[in-house]
Structure formats: structure tokens, C-alpha cells
Amino acid sequence: MFKKLYFFALVALAAVSCNNKESRMDCFVPVTVHVNDFLVTVDTFSDTKAAQSAADYTGVKGLTLAFYDGDTEVYKHSQVKGALEEGETFGEFNLSLSMGTYTMVVLGYGMGEDDNLVLTSPTVAAYTGPRARETFAATGPVEIASTEGVELSATLDRIIAKLQVLSTDGRAADATNVRMTLSAGGKAFNPTTGLATSNTGFSNTVNISVAAGTTSSSITYLFLASDEQTLDVTVDVLDAEGQVLSSKVATGVPFQRNRTTKLTGTLYSAEAQAGSFQLETDWLPDQEVSF
């Protein structure tokens, strides 16, 4: 079950007032937010086996930090590895906020050329491109009650599920792409709960990168409508023109957030048109990895 993560002030906040001639709303306080430390629960989801720094973890290429007063956005800024503004450090944000109580939202996510993660409120975020990516999130209340500088740290949980389709036969020479169609789940999510805000499913088409005759692995990510969810998966092998060479359906496939579900079976050979996938449903023990 997704848990809200709390933000810890590293500097004690004294209950002091602004000058009497000033409104508290006009008192802007310097705030520093560190999101260098993630808590990653790892099984087959990631190859990460040891502590890493956020800058070294390849699954996270972007960070977005936002503060909301109710539903009103008062601050939002994104950082992208390799495209930081002058003087920026990936995972550290410096800003000013007036005194008051806010909801703070932090997202960490993978990126691709056509992917765009849009955060619109503490309860709505979505990938607007063709696919979702590995995603971490944390939300929580923050009170700015002093004119002293404030430092905050955030710990993020991975909130997405992963599907991996593994072929037991070698890639056919005319096979170019694998299309994975999910009957439920979505690419939009609620950062506060970590659950999908749409549950209509979607399709994701990925290139087959291995040579002909070699077994393949195809991956897609999805947000679930509940911590555990069962749905159907259709896997189509496509040629360069988008024509279907073979198609298979796996029904009643179990998914869980922060877990990988593997489908293993023939995709390219003649028998790929019939039969069913094997489901690898046993979860490996979790490993707590800080980076």
C-alpha cells in the first residue's frame, strides 16, 4: 500500500513574527529541498543491487518539485540530468516561499525523446507521450512558520509497475516491433496516492533491439488502479509496416506496484499463434536500497 512520505525539516523553526508593518504573506523564507536520497524497494524491477547516488541511478533522469497552497500552484521547477541550469545541482532546489502551510510534491522519473511528464496538481500527473517511465513520488504537508531559512529532505517511493515480455524463441528476421496492450491501468496517476487516475489501459510499442535469431526482452510500465491489480495483456509482433506477424493474449495477469511481472513464451515461431504465456508470479524478496 502506498504510504505518504513525510518531509523532515533539518532546521528548527521558531514561532517568530514578521515586522508588524508587514503581512505574514509578504515574508518570504529561503527554502532548500534535497531529494538526493531515494528509498528504492528492489526485486526484479531493477538491476540496482547496491547503494548509488541519485545522480548515478539511470532510471531517474528528471526531477520535479512543486508547492501548492490548496490547489493553487505557488512554485514548480524541473531538473533534467545533463541539462541543468547554471549553478544547479541535480536533486537540490533553492527557492523562496511566504509563510504558510503548503503541500509539497516531488517526482523522480525516467525520460525519453517523446516522453513528457506533466504535473498539474497534488493529485494529477500524467505522461503525455506514448509510454510511461519508471516513476518515484512523495507528497506531504510543509509548514513555513519562521523567517529562518528552512532545509527539507524528501524520500521517494517507486509507484509504478513493470511488465517484461521475454521470448523463448529467436527473433524472426522480419519482426521489427513488439506492441504490448494492457486492458487496464494507465499513464496518468495521483502523486498523493500513487494510483492511476485512468484505468482504461493503453498500448505501448517498442523496438526489438536484438539480432535475428536471438531471444528478446520487451518492457513497459504502467500505473495501477490499486496496489495489486489483475488485467489482460495482448502482445503483437509487428513488421516494419506495422502489420501483425503474430499475436498472443495472456488473461488474468497479476500486477503489483514496485514489482515486475514477467511473461515468458514463444513470440516469433509458428507456434506463437497458439498456446499461452507462462506467468512468473513469485516475487523475489525485497531489498532496501538507498541512493
C-alpha positions in Angstrom: 0.0 0.0 0.0 1.4 3.4 -1.0 2.3 5.5 2.0 2.6 9.2 2.2 6.2 10.2 2.9 6.9 12.8 5.4 9.3 15.7 4.9 11.7 16.5 7.7 12.8 20.0 8.5 16.5 20.0 9.2 16.4 23.4 10.8 14.3 24.1 13.9 11.5 26.5 13.2 10.9 29.2 15.8 7.5 30.8 16.0 8.5 34.3 15.3 6.5 37.1 13.6 7.4 39.4 10.8 7.6 43.1 11.3 4.2 44.5 12.4 4.1 46.6 9.3 4.3 43.6 7.1 1.8 40.9 6.4 3.0 37.3 7.0 2.2 36.6 3.4 4.8 39.1 2.4 7.5 37.4 4.4 9.5 35.2 2.0 11.6 32.5 3.6 14.5 30.8 1.8 13.9 27.1 1.4 16.3 24.4 0.3 15.0 21.0 -0.7 17.2 17.9 -1.0 15.9 14.9 -2.9 19.2 13.1 -3.3 18.1 10.2 -1.2 15.6 7.8 -2.6 14.3 4.7 -0.9 14.1 2.0 -3.6 12.5 -1.3 -3.0 14.2 -3.7 -5.4 13.4 -7.1 -6.6 13.4 -8.0 -10.3 12.3 -4.4 -11.0 15.8 -3.1 -11.2 19.4 -4.3 -11.6 20.3 -2.0 -8.7 22.0 -4.2 -6.0 24.0 -1.6 -4.1 23.7 1.9 -2.8 24.0 4.5 -5.5 23.8 8.3 -5.6 20.7 9.8 -7.3 23.0 11.2 -10.0 24.2 7.7 -10.8 20.9 6.0 -10.9 20.0 5.6 -14.6 16.3 5.0 -14.0 15.8 8.6 -12.9 16.6 11.3 -15.4 14.3 14.1 -14.3 13.0 15.6 -11.0 10.1 17.9 -10.5 9.4 19.8 -7.3 6.2 21.7 -6.6 4.5 23.5 -3.8 0.7 24.0 -3.6 -1.5 26.2 -1.5 -4.6 24.2 -1.7 -5.0 23.6 -5.4 -3.0 26.7 -6.3 0.5 26.2 -7.6 2.9 28.6 -5.9 6.2 27.0 -7.2 7.2 24.4 -9.7 10.6 23.6 -11.2 12.0 20.6 -13.0 15.6 19.4 -13.4 16.9 17.1 -16.1 20.2 15.3 -15.9 22.6 16.8 -18.4 20.6 19.9 -18.9 20.8 21.7 -15.6 20.7 25.4 -15.3 23.9 27.2 -14.4 24.8 26.6 -10.8 22.2 23.9 -10.3 22.9 20.5 -8.6 20.7 17.6 -9.6 18.5 16.8 -6.6 18.8 20.2 -4.9 16.3 23.0 -5.2 16.6 26.6 -3.8 13.5 28.8 -3.7 11.6 31.3 -1.5 8.1 30.8 -0.1 6.0 33.1 2.0 5.0 31.9 5.5 2.1 29.4 5.5 1.2 25.8 5.0 1.8 24.0 1.7 1.6 20.6 0.0 4.9 19.6 -1.3 5.1 17.2 -4.3 8.4 15.6 -5.6 8.5 13.4 -8.6 11.5 11.4 -9.9 11.2 9.8 -13.3 12.8 8.3 -16.4 12.7 10.2 -19.7 12.8 9.5 -23.4 12.7 11.7 -26.5 8.9 11.5 -26.8 8.0 11.3 -23.1 6.7 14.3 -21.2 5.6 14.1 -17.6 3.2 16.9 -16.7 2.3 17.6 -13.0 -0.9 19.8 -12.7 -1.9 19.4 -9.1 -1.0 17.3 -5.9 -3.5 14.7 -7.2 -2.9 14.8 -11.0 0.1 14.0 -13.1 0.4 12.2 -16.5 2.8 11.1 -19.1 1.6 12.7 -22.3 3.9 10.7 -24.7 3.5 7.2 -26.0 4.6 5.5 -22.8 5.2 5.8 -19.0 8.6 5.6 -17.4 10.0 4.4 -14.1 8.4 6.9 -11.6 9.0 7.8 -7.9 6.8 10.2 -5.9 6.4 11.7 -2.5 3.9 14.2 -1.2 3.4 15.8 2.2 2.5 18.9 4.2 5.1 21.6 4.8 4.7 24.5 7.2 6.8 27.6 6.9 6.3 29.2 10.3 9.5 31.2 10.7 11.6 33.7 8.8 14.6 31.5 9.3 15.9 29.5 6.4 14.4 26.1 6.0 16.0 22.9 4.7 13.8 19.9 3.8 14.6 16.4 2.7 12.3 14.1 0.8 12.3 10.3 0.4 10.6 9.0 -2.7 8.9 5.6 -3.3 8.7 3.9 -6.7 4.9 3.9 -7.5 4.8 2.2 -10.9 4.5 -1.5 -12.0 6.6 -3.1 -14.7 5.8 -5.6 -17.4 8.6 -7.6 -19.1 7.8 -9.8 -22.0 10.5 -12.5 -22.6 10.6 -14.6 -25.8 11.9 -18.2 -25.6 12.4 -18.3 -29.3 14.6 -16.2 -31.5 13.5 -13.0 -33.2 12.2 -13.5 -36.7 14.1 -11.6 -39.4 11.0 -9.5 -40.4 10.0 -8.7 -36.8 10.6 -5.1 -36.0 8.5 -4.1 -33.0 6.6 -5.6 -30.1 3.3 -4.0 -29.1 2.0 -4.6 -25.6 -1.6 -3.7 -25.0 -2.9 -3.5 -21.4 -6.6 -3.9 -20.7 -6.5 -1.6 -17.6 -4.2 0.7 -15.7 -2.9 3.9 -17.3 -0.2 6.5 -17.8 -1.8 9.1 -15.5 -1.5 9.0 -11.7 -2.3 10.7 -8.4 1.0 11.7 -6.8 -0.6 11.7 -3.3 -1.8 8.1 -3.5 0.5 6.7 -6.2 -2.6 5.2 -8.0 -3.7 5.6 -11.6 -6.2 8.3 -12.3 -7.3 6.5 -15.5 -8.0 2.7 -15.7 -8.8 2.2 -19.4 -5.5 0.7 -20.4 -3.2 1.6 -23.3 -0.8 0.2 -25.9 3.0 0.6 -25.9 5.1 -0.3 -29.0 8.8 -0.8 -28.5 11.6 -1.6 -31.0 13.2 -5.1 -31.0 16.8 -4.3 -30.5 18.3 -7.8 -30.6 19.6 -9.5 -33.8 17.5 -12.0 -35.7 17.5 -15.5 -34.1 18.2 -14.0 -30.6 15.6 -14.1 -27.7 14.2 -10.7 -26.8 13.0 -8.7 -23.8 10.4 -6.0 -24.1 9.4 -3.7 -21.3 6.5 -1.4 -20.5 5.5 0.5 -17.3 2.0 1.2 -16.0 0.2 2.8 -13.1 -2.3 0.6 -11.3 -5.7 1.5 -10.0 -5.0 -0.4 -6.8 -1.9 -1.7 -5.1 -2.5 -5.1 -6.7 -4.4 -5.5 -9.9 -5.2 -8.2 -12.4 -5.6 -7.4 -16.1 -5.2 -8.9 -19.6 -2.1 -8.4 -21.8 -2.1 -8.7 -25.6 1.4 -9.0 -27.2 1.6 -8.4 -31.0 4.8 -8.8 -33.1 4.9 -6.3 -35.9 6.9 -5.9 -39.1 8.3 -2.7 -40.4 5.0 -1.7 -42.0 3.1 -2.3 -38.7 1.5 -5.5 -39.9 0.8 -8.1 -37.2 3.0 -11.2 -37.6 1.9 -13.0 -34.5 -0.4 -12.2 -31.6 -0.9 -13.7 -28.1 -3.2 -12.9 -25.2 -2.5 -13.5 -21.5 -5.5 -13.2 -19.3 -5.7 -12.6 -15.6 -2.2 -11.4 -15.3 -1.3 -10.2 -11.8 0.5 -6.9 -11.2 1.7 -5.0 -8.1 3.3 -1.7 -7.7 7.0 -1.6 -7.4 7.1 -5.1 -8.9 7.9 -6.7 -12.2 5.5 -9.2 -13.8 7.3 -11.4 -16.4 5.5 -13.1 -19.4 7.7 -15.8 -20.9 6.8 -17.7 -24.1 7.2 -18.1 -27.8 6.7 -14.9 -29.8 8.2 -15.4 -33.3 8.0 -19.1 -34.3 5.0 -20.8 -35.9 3.5 -22.0 -32.6 3.5 -18.4 -31.3 0.0 -18.0 -32.8 -1.4 -20.6 -30.3 -0.8 -21.6 -26.8 -0.4 -19.3 -23.8 2.3 -17.4 -21.9 3.8 -18.7 -18.7 3.5 -16.3 -15.8 6.3 -15.8 -13.4 4.3 -14.6 -10.4 6.6 -15.3 -7.5 8.1 -12.1 -6.1 11.7 -12.0 -5.1 12.5 -10.8 -1.5 12.7 -7.0 -1.4 16.0 -5.3 -1.0 16.1 -1.8 0.5 18.5 0.3 -1.5 19.3 3.9 -0.6 21.0 6.0 -3.2 
